[in-house]
Amino acid sequence: MSLKLEAPFLPKETYVNYLIQQLSEFELLNSMYPNPGEIVLTDKNNIQNIEEFIENKCEYIPMHLDFTINLCINDFKLEVCVNLPSCYPDEEPDIYLRCNQLNRQQETCLNSDLAEYIKSIHVGEVCIYSVVTWLQDNIEDYKIQETKLKNFDKNNVTKTDQDKFVRMWIFSHHIYNKKKREEIVKKAKDYKLSGFCLPGKPGVICIEGEDSSCQQWWRDIKAMSWKKIVVRKTESLVIFDKEKIFSGFEEIHFKSNINNKHSNMSEFSKFMQDHGLTSIFYELFGLSNE
């Protein structure tokens, strides 16, 4: 799937320049990790589609370069899940880490610190190799993150709040990364929360359940690397069983944006209307419904 070039997108030459840099960096990473399974493309046709766009054989912007680097550093097995926006390296890369040898809090700390590191080094140049180097230098620290874990514990909601129920509305500049999307759904189910995730640009998440569980889910998700992600509205629910809107948590899609590139606001508006959430839709996007 791809997106046709049209206003207000940048000139094709600009995208070509970005994609040439992305391919060069990807080739460098492949030379560093040449063994089967070390670098895995989410879409095997991705590279060919990008090359055809660069060679002017296609007028459509290719889907984002999305891949996983499987690293083994000091006995740690790491999945570095990378999604490069069309405007990378001018735009920050979308990176999320998984490591089965770290517990949930340690993994959250690692992703949070990595996000801060990327923001500190990102100056419009390719930086995936720098991320790998940072991991090689710092991964050992997360095996014994006592101080940071205590800080996480201090932020936990007390037991007296466990009978409170909330619905949180979260707005993101975009939600593309396949592994991040999987984590959003997985963690929601782990915490027994309901709601939905609308991937694309912009991205919208609704999460509802026990206040303490929602807050922990939000800490885990916020710790990932995001261009922008904010809680736009939090509703306090008085009688949870009656006010709960969604029975489970799932990722939602519309036929017109099946490529998850840009969200279809018309169809999303109808989805919200069907669930009696029209006023929330207007609040999410700062619109007037008068």
C-alpha positions in Angstrom: 0.0 0.0 0.0 1.2 3.6 -0.7 0.0 7.1 -0.7 -0.3 9.3 -3.8 1.7 12.5 -3.8 -0.6 15.5 -3.6 -0.8 18.8 -1.7 0.2 19.5 1.0 3.0 17.0 0.7 6.6 18.0 0.1 8.0 17.9 -3.4 9.0 14.4 -4.6 12.7 15.4 -4.8 12.6 16.0 -1.1 11.2 12.6 -0.3 13.7 11.0 -2.7 16.6 12.7 -0.8 15.2 11.4 2.5 14.7 7.8 1.2 18.2 7.7 -0.3 19.6 8.4 3.1 17.4 5.8 4.7 18.5 3.1 2.2 22.2 4.0 2.7 21.8 3.6 6.5 19.8 0.4 6.1 22.6 -1.0 3.8 25.2 0.0 6.5 23.2 -1.8 9.2 22.9 -4.9 6.9 26.7 -4.9 6.5 27.1 -4.8 10.3 24.5 -7.5 10.9 24.6 -9.8 7.8 23.5 -13.1 9.4 20.0 -14.4 8.7 17.5 -13.2 11.2 19.6 -10.3 12.5 17.7 -7.7 10.5 14.1 -8.5 9.5 11.9 -6.3 7.3 8.2 -6.1 8.2 7.4 -5.9 4.5 9.8 -7.8 2.2 8.8 -5.6 -0.7 9.6 -2.4 1.2 13.1 -1.9 -0.2 12.0 -2.6 -3.8 9.1 -0.1 -3.5 11.5 2.6 -2.2 14.0 2.0 -5.0 11.3 2.2 -7.6 10.1 5.5 -6.1 13.7 6.9 -6.2 14.1 5.7 -9.8 10.9 7.6 -10.7 9.2 4.3 -11.7 6.3 5.0 -9.2 4.5 8.2 -8.2 3.5 7.0 -4.8 5.3 7.5 -1.5 6.3 4.0 -0.3 5.2 2.8 3.1 7.6 3.6 5.9 10.8 1.5 6.1 9.9 -0.8 9.0 12.3 -3.4 10.4 13.6 -5.2 13.5 17.2 -5.5 14.5 17.8 -8.6 16.7 20.8 -8.0 18.8 22.7 -10.1 21.4 24.6 -7.8 23.7 26.3 -9.3 26.8 23.9 -12.2 26.8 20.9 -9.8 26.5 18.7 -10.6 23.5 17.2 -7.3 22.2 14.5 -6.6 19.6 15.1 -3.1 18.3 11.9 -2.3 16.4 12.5 0.6 13.9 10.0 2.6 11.9 11.4 5.4 9.7 9.0 8.2 8.9 9.0 9.4 5.3 10.8 12.5 6.4 13.5 10.8 8.4 16.2 11.8 9.1 14.7 15.3 9.5 12.0 13.6 11.6 12.9 11.5 14.6 12.9 7.7 14.1 10.2 5.6 15.8 12.0 3.0 17.9 10.8 0.6 20.5 12.8 -2.1 22.4 11.8 -5.5 23.7 14.0 -7.7 25.9 12.6 -10.8 27.6 15.4 -10.8 30.1 14.1 -7.5 31.6 11.0 -7.2 33.7 8.2 -4.8 32.6 9.5 -1.9 34.7 13.1 -2.4 33.6 12.0 -2.5 29.9 9.8 0.6 30.4 12.8 2.4 32.0 15.0 1.4 29.0 12.5 2.7 26.4 12.0 5.9 28.3 15.8 6.6 28.6 16.2 5.7 24.9 13.5 8.1 23.9 15.3 10.9 25.8 18.7 9.9 24.2 17.2 10.1 20.7 15.8 13.5 21.4 19.2 14.7 22.7 21.2 13.5 19.6 18.7 14.0 16.8 19.9 16.9 14.6 18.4 15.9 11.3 21.0 13.2 10.5 20.7 9.4 10.5 21.1 8.0 14.0 20.2 4.3 14.1 23.9 3.2 14.5 24.2 5.7 17.4 21.2 4.1 19.0 22.8 0.6 18.7 26.0 2.0 20.2 24.1 3.5 23.1 22.5 0.2 23.8 25.8 -1.6 23.7 27.2 0.9 26.3 24.2 1.0 28.6 22.1 -2.2 28.5 23.9 -3.8 31.5 22.7 -0.9 33.7 19.1 -2.0 33.3 19.6 -5.4 35.0 20.0 -3.7 38.3 17.8 -0.6 38.0 16.9 -0.4 41.7 16.8 3.4 42.0 14.7 3.9 38.9 12.3 1.0 39.8 11.8 2.7 43.2 10.9 5.9 41.4 8.4 4.0 39.4 6.9 2.5 42.6 6.5 6.0 44.1 4.4 7.0 41.1 2.1 4.0 41.5 -1.5 4.7 42.4 -2.4 3.7 45.9 -4.7 0.8 46.7 -7.4 3.2 47.8 -7.7 4.3 44.2 -8.3 0.8 42.8 -12.1 1.1 42.9 -12.0 4.2 40.7 -12.7 3.8 37.0 -11.7 6.1 34.3 -11.7 6.5 30.5 -8.6 8.2 29.0 -8.5 9.8 25.5 -5.0 9.9 24.1 -3.9 11.8 21.0 -0.7 11.0 19.1 0.9 12.8 16.1 1.0 9.3 14.5 0.9 5.6 15.4 2.7 3.6 12.7 5.2 1.2 14.3 3.9 -2.3 14.1 5.6 -3.5 17.3 4.3 -0.4 19.2 0.8 -1.1 18.0 1.1 -4.7 19.2 2.3 -3.5 22.6 -0.5 -1.0 23.0 -3.0 -3.8 22.5 -1.1 -6.4 24.5 -0.6 -4.2 27.5 -4.2 -3.1 27.5 -5.2 -6.8 27.7 -2.6 -7.5 30.3 -4.1 -4.8 32.5 -7.7 -6.0 31.6 -8.6 -2.6 30.0 -11.0 -2.0 27.2 -11.1 0.6 24.4 -9.5 0.9 21.0 -6.4 2.2 19.1 -6.8 4.0 15.8 -3.4 3.8 14.0 -2.2 6.2 11.4 -1.8 10.0 11.3 -3.1 11.2 13.7 -3.4 8.3 16.1 -6.1 8.1 18.7 -6.4 5.7 21.7 -9.2 5.2 24.1 -8.5 3.3 27.3 -11.0 2.5 30.1 -10.8 0.6 33.3 -9.5 0.8 36.9 -7.7 4.0 37.4 -4.5 2.3 38.8 -4.3 0.0 35.7 -4.9 2.8 33.3 -2.2 4.9 34.9 0.3 2.0 34.7 -0.6 1.3 31.1 -0.1 5.0 30.3 3.3 5.0 32.0 4.4 2.0 29.9 3.1 3.4 26.6 4.4 7.0 27.2 7.9 5.6 27.8 8.1 4.6 24.2 9.6 7.1 21.7 6.9 9.4 20.4 7.0 12.6 18.3 3.9 13.7 20.3 1.5 11.8 22.5 -0.8 13.4 25.1 -3.8 12.6 27.2 -6.4 15.0 25.8 -9.2 14.1 28.3 -9.8 11.8 31.3 -13.4 10.9 32.3 -14.2 9.6 35.8 -16.8 6.9 35.7 -19.3 6.6 38.6 -20.9 3.2 37.8 -18.3 1.3 35.8 -20.5 -1.5 34.5 -23.1 0.9 33.2 -20.7 3.6 31.8 -18.3 1.2 30.2 -18.6 1.6 26.4 -16.2 -1.1 25.0 -16.2 -4.8 25.9 -12.6 -5.4 25.0 -9.6 -3.6 23.5 -8.8 -3.8 19.8 -7.1 -1.9 17.0 -9.7 -0.4 14.6 -9.4 0.0 10.9 -11.5 1.6 8.1 -11.4 0.3 4.5 -10.3 3.7 3.1 -7.2 3.8 5.3 -6.3 0.1 5.5 -2.6 1.1 4.8 -2.6 2.9 8.3 -0.9 5.9 6.8 -3.4 8.7 7.3 -6.5 8.2 9.5 -9.9 8.8 7.8 -11.5 11.4 10.0 -14.9 11.1 8.3 -15.2 7.4 9.1 -13.7 7.9 12.5 -16.3 10.6 13.2 -19.1 8.2 12.3 -17.5 5.5 14.5 -17.5 7.9 17.4 -21.1 9.0 16.6 -22.3 5.4 16.6 -20.9 5.0 20.1 -22.5 8.2 21.4 -19.1 10.0 21.5 -19.6 12.9 19.1 -18.7 15.5 21.8 -15.5 13.7 22.6 -14.6 13.6 18.9 -14.8 17.4 18.8 -12.8 17.8 22.0 -10.0 15.5 20.7 -9.4 17.7 17.7 -10.2 21.1 19.2 -13.3 21.6 17.0 -16.5 23.4 17.7 -19.7 21.3 17.3 -22.0 24.3 17.1 
